[in-house]
Amino acid sequence: MRHVVYNAFWVWNFDKEEKWLNEMAAKGLCLVSINGFRYEFEDCVPGEYTIKMELLKKSPKKPESKKYLEFLEETGAEFVGSFSNWVYLRKNRSKGEFELYSDNKSRVEHLSRILKTILYVLIMNFLAGALNIWILIQSHMFMNAVGVINIILAFIGIFGYVHISKKLKRIKKEAELFE
């Protein structure tokens, strides 16, 4: 039986989203499709699958990403779906452990990609908001909600940027300790 659940996570809370997806799998609801905030699950044996997420450098439709996903499938992982450059993968526990980031270098690279994405969205929202507000002032109109929303999203993005930056700094520090 299929179940649809709507849920939203900030990009910097990808680990919480992954944890939630694994909690759903532990309850016997395995992810079969993702479309934005819409998650589709189907019944499975509780704990049968492990779910992982990864932000790819390029779109999952690009040849280099397809090649990487094919490699993961050779290890027993299944591509469930994607949202932008985020890919959702699952692996049956009977096929072994499922780990995407086996060393600090790969964790640093992944967090750096997330940081760049947040920074890009933050800057674009800030610029769009500033432009909308400037147009508002020039036209002597009273309120432009779009500009204000863009600015608010940019400021929210700052929290995400700081959150991922701290996590990245901690991992780099751990790596230095073991060198």
TADAJO-V271443 format. One record per pair of residues at least 24 apart in sequence whose C-alpha atoms are under 10 Angstrom apart, sorted by the first residue. I is the first residue (numbers start at 1). J is the second residue. D is the distance in Angstrom with one decimal. If there is no record, write none. Layout:
((I & J & D) (I & J & D))
This chain:
((1 & 29 & 9.5) (1 & 41 & 8.3) (1 & 42 & 5.5) (1 & 43 & 5.8) (1 & 44 & 9.2) (2 & 29 & 8.8) (2 & 30 & 9.5) (2 & 31 & 9.7) (2 & 32 & 8.9) (2 & 40 & 6.8) (2 & 41 & 5.6) (2 & 42 & 4.4) (2 & 43 & 6.8) (3 & 29 & 8.0) (3 & 30 & 9.5) (3 & 31 & 9.4) (3 & 32 & 9.8) (3 & 39 & 8.3) (3 & 40 & 5.7) (3 & 41 & 5.1) (3 & 42 & 6.0) (3 & 43 & 8.2) (4 & 31 & 9.7) (4 & 33 & 9.3) (4 & 34 & 9.7) (4 & 38 & 6.8) (4 & 39 & 5.7) (4 & 40 & 4.5) (4 & 41 & 6.3) (4 & 42 & 8.8) (5 & 34 & 9.9) (5 & 37 & 8.2) (5 & 38 & 6.0) (5 & 39 & 5.2) (5 & 40 & 6.4) (5 & 41 & 7.9) (6 & 34 & 9.9) (6 & 35 & 9.6) (6 & 36 & 8.9) (6 & 37 & 5.4) (6 & 38 & 4.7) (6 & 39 & 6.1) (6 & 40 & 8.7) (7 & 36 & 8.9) (7 & 37 & 5.3) (7 & 38 & 6.7) (7 & 39 & 7.5) (8 & 36 & 8.3) (8 & 37 & 5.4) (8 & 38 & 8.5) (8 & 39 & 9.9) (9 & 37 & 8.2) (10 & 118 & 10.0) (10 & 156 & 9.6) (10 & 157 & 9.0) (10 & 160 & 7.8) (11 & 55 & 9.8) (11 & 86 & 9.6) (11 & 114 & 7.7) (11 & 115 & 9.6) (11 & 117 & 8.9) (11 & 118 & 7.7) (11 & 157 & 9.3) (11 & 160 & 7.7) (11 & 161 & 9.8) (11 & 164 & 9.7) (12 & 111 & 9.2) (12 & 114 & 7.4) (12 & 115 & 8.4) (12 & 117 & 10.0) (12 & 118 & 8.0) (12 & 157 & 9.0) (12 & 159 & 9.0) (12 & 160 & 5.4) (12 & 161 & 7.6) (12 & 162 & 9.5) (12 & 163 & 7.0) (12 & 164 & 6.3) (12 & 165 & 10.0) (13 & 160 & 8.2) (13 & 163 & 9.0) (13 & 164 & 8.9) (14 & 52 & 9.8) (14 & 53 & 7.6) (14 & 54 & 8.8) (14 & 55 & 9.5) (14 & 86 & 9.7) (14 & 114 & 9.5) (15 & 52 & 9.2) (15 & 53 & 8.4) (17 & 52 & 9.5) (17 & 53 & 8.7) (18 & 50 & 9.4) (18 & 51 & 6.7) (18 & 52 & 6.2) (18 & 53 & 6.5) (18 & 54 & 9.7) (18 & 88 & 9.0) (19 & 50 & 9.8) (19 & 51 & 8.4) (19 & 52 & 8.9) (20 & 51 & 9.5) (21 & 49 & 10.0) (21 & 50 & 8.6) (21 & 51 & 6.5) (21 & 52 & 8.5) (21 & 53 & 9.7) (21 & 88 & 9.8) (21 & 90 & 10.0) (22 & 47 & 8.1) (22 & 48 & 9.9) (22 & 49 & 7.8) (22 & 50 & 6.1) (22 & 51 & 5.7) (22 & 52 & 8.3) (22 & 90 & 9.5) (23 & 47 & 8.5) (23 & 50 & 9.4) (23 & 51 & 9.5) (24 & 49 & 9.9) (24 & 51 & 9.7) (25 & 49 & 6.2) (25 & 50 & 7.2) (25 & 51 & 7.9) (25 & 90 & 9.8) (26 & 50 & 8.6) (30 & 90 & 8.7) (31 & 80 & 7.2) (31 & 81 & 9.3) (31 & 88 & 8.7) (31 & 89 & 8.9) (31 & 90 & 7.9) (32 & 78 & 9.9) (32 & 79 & 9.2) (32 & 80 & 5.7) (32 & 81 & 7.7) (32 & 88 & 9.3) (32 & 89 & 9.5) (32 & 90 & 9.0) (33 & 79 & 9.6) (33 & 80 & 5.9) (33 & 81 & 5.8) (33 & 82 & 8.4) (33 & 88 & 8.7) (34 & 80 & 7.5) (34 & 81 & 5.7) (34 & 82 & 6.5) (34 & 83 & 7.1) (34 & 87 & 9.3) (34 & 88 & 7.9) (35 & 81 & 8.0) (35 & 82 & 7.4) (35 & 83 & 6.4) (35 & 84 & 9.6) (36 & 82 & 8.7) (36 & 83 & 6.0) (36 & 84 & 8.7) (37 & 83 & 9.2) (47 & 92 & 8.9) (47 & 93 & 7.8) (48 & 90 & 9.8) (48 & 91 & 8.4) (48 & 92 & 5.7) (48 & 93 & 5.8) (48 & 94 & 7.6) (49 & 77 & 9.8) (49 & 89 & 9.8) (49 & 90 & 6.2) (49 & 91 & 5.4) (49 & 92 & 4.4) (49 & 93 & 5.5) (49 & 94 & 8.5) (49 & 95 & 9.6) (49 & 98 & 9.4) (50 & 77 & 9.3) (50 & 89 & 8.3) (50 & 90 & 5.5) (50 & 91 & 5.4) (50 & 92 & 6.5) (50 & 93 & 6.5) (50 & 96 & 9.9) (50 & 97 & 8.4) (50 & 98 & 6.9) (50 & 99 & 9.4) (51 & 77 & 9.2) (51 & 78 & 9.4) (51 & 80 & 9.3) (51 & 88 & 7.2) (51 & 89 & 5.7) (51 & 90 & 4.4) (51 & 91 & 6.7) (51 & 92 & 9.0) (51 & 98 & 8.3) (51 & 99 & 9.8) (52 & 77 & 9.4) (52 & 79 & 9.9) (52 & 80 & 10.0) (52 & 87 & 8.3) (52 & 88 & 6.0) (52 & 89 & 5.2) (52 & 90 & 6.2) (52 & 91 & 8.4) (52 & 98 & 7.9) (52 & 99 & 7.9) (52 & 100 & 7.6) (53 & 80 & 10.0) (53 & 81 & 9.9) (53 & 82 & 9.2) (53 & 86 & 6.8) (53 & 87 & 5.6) (53 & 88 & 4.7) (53 & 89 & 6.1) (53 & 90 & 8.7) (53 & 100 & 8.6) (54 & 82 & 9.5) (54 & 85 & 8.2) (54 & 86 & 5.6) (54 & 87 & 5.4) (54 & 88 & 6.9) (54 & 89 & 8.3) (54 & 100 & 8.1) (54 & 101 & 9.6) (54 & 110 & 7.6) (54 & 111 & 9.9) (54 & 113 & 10.0) (54 & 114 & 9.6) (55 & 82 & 9.5) (55 & 83 & 9.4) (55 & 84 & 8.7) (55 & 85 & 5.5) (55 & 86 & 4.3) (55 & 87 & 6.4) (55 & 88 & 9.2) (55 & 110 & 6.9) (55 & 111 & 8.9) (55 & 113 & 7.1) (55 & 114 & 7.0) (55 & 117 & 9.4) (56 & 84 & 9.2) (56 & 85 & 5.4) (56 & 86 & 6.2) (56 & 87 & 7.2) (56 & 110 & 8.1) (56 & 113 & 8.0) (56 & 114 & 9.3) (57 & 85 & 7.2) (57 & 86 & 9.3) (57 & 109 & 9.8) (57 & 110 & 8.8) (57 & 113 & 7.0) (57 & 114 & 9.6) (57 & 117 & 10.0) (58 & 84 & 9.2) (58 & 85 & 6.3) (58 & 86 & 9.4) (59 & 83 & 9.4) (59 & 84 & 6.9) (59 & 85 & 5.0) (59 & 86 & 8.3) (59 & 87 & 9.2) (60 & 84 & 8.2) (60 & 85 & 6.3) (60 & 86 & 8.1) (60 & 87 & 7.3) (61 & 85 & 9.2) (72 & 98 & 9.9) (72 & 100 & 9.1) (85 & 117 & 10.0) (86 & 114 & 9.9) (103 & 175 & 9.0) (104 & 168 & 9.8) (104 & 171 & 6.7) (104 & 172 & 7.4) (104 & 173 & 10.0) (104 & 174 & 8.2) (104 & 175 & 6.3) (104 & 176 & 9.9) (105 & 171 & 9.0) (105 & 172 & 8.5) (105 & 175 & 8.3) (107 & 167 & 10.0) (107 & 168 & 8.3) (107 & 171 & 7.7) (107 & 172 & 9.3) (108 & 167 & 9.2) (108 & 168 & 6.2) (108 & 169 & 8.9) (108 & 170 & 9.9) (108 & 171 & 7.0) (108 & 172 & 7.2) (108 & 175 & 9.7) (109 & 168 & 9.3) (110 & 168 & 9.4) (111 & 164 & 6.8) (111 & 165 & 8.2) (111 & 167 & 8.0) (111 & 168 & 6.3) (111 & 171 & 9.6) (112 & 164 & 8.4) (112 & 165 & 8.5) (112 & 168 & 7.5) (114 & 160 & 9.7) (114 & 161 & 8.8) (114 & 164 & 7.7) (114 & 165 & 9.8) (115 & 160 & 8.4) (115 & 161 & 6.1) (115 & 162 & 9.0) (115 & 163 & 9.4) (115 & 164 & 6.4) (115 & 165 & 7.2) (115 & 168 & 9.0) (116 & 161 & 8.8) (117 & 161 & 9.4) (118 & 154 & 9.4) (118 & 157 & 6.5) (118 & 158 & 8.3) (118 & 159 & 9.9) (118 & 160 & 7.2) (118 & 161 & 6.2) (118 & 164 & 9.2) (119 & 154 & 9.1) (119 & 157 & 7.6) (119 & 158 & 8.1) (119 & 160 & 9.2) (119 & 161 & 6.9) (120 & 157 & 9.8) (121 & 153 & 8.9) (121 & 154 & 7.6) (121 & 157 & 7.7) (122 & 150 & 8.9) (122 & 151 & 8.8) (122 & 152 & 9.8) (122 & 153 & 7.2) (122 & 154 & 4.6) (122 & 155 & 7.6) (122 & 156 & 8.3) (122 & 157 & 5.4) (122 & 158 & 7.1) (122 & 160 & 9.5) (122 & 161 & 8.7) (123 & 150 & 9.9) (123 & 151 & 9.7) (123 & 154 & 6.9) (123 & 155 & 9.9) (123 & 157 & 9.1) (123 & 158 & 9.8) (124 & 150 & 8.5) (124 & 151 & 9.7) (124 & 153 & 9.9) (124 & 154 & 8.0) (125 & 149 & 8.5) (125 & 150 & 4.8) (125 & 151 & 6.3) (125 & 152 & 8.5) (125 & 153 & 6.6) (125 & 154 & 5.4) (125 & 155 & 9.1) (125 & 157 & 9.1) (126 & 150 & 6.1) (126 & 151 & 5.2) (126 & 152 & 8.4) (126 & 153 & 7.9) (126 & 154 & 5.3) (126 & 155 & 8.1) (126 & 157 & 9.7) (127 & 151 & 8.2) (127 & 154 & 9.0) (128 & 154 & 9.7) (129 & 153 & 9.2) (129 & 154 & 8.5))
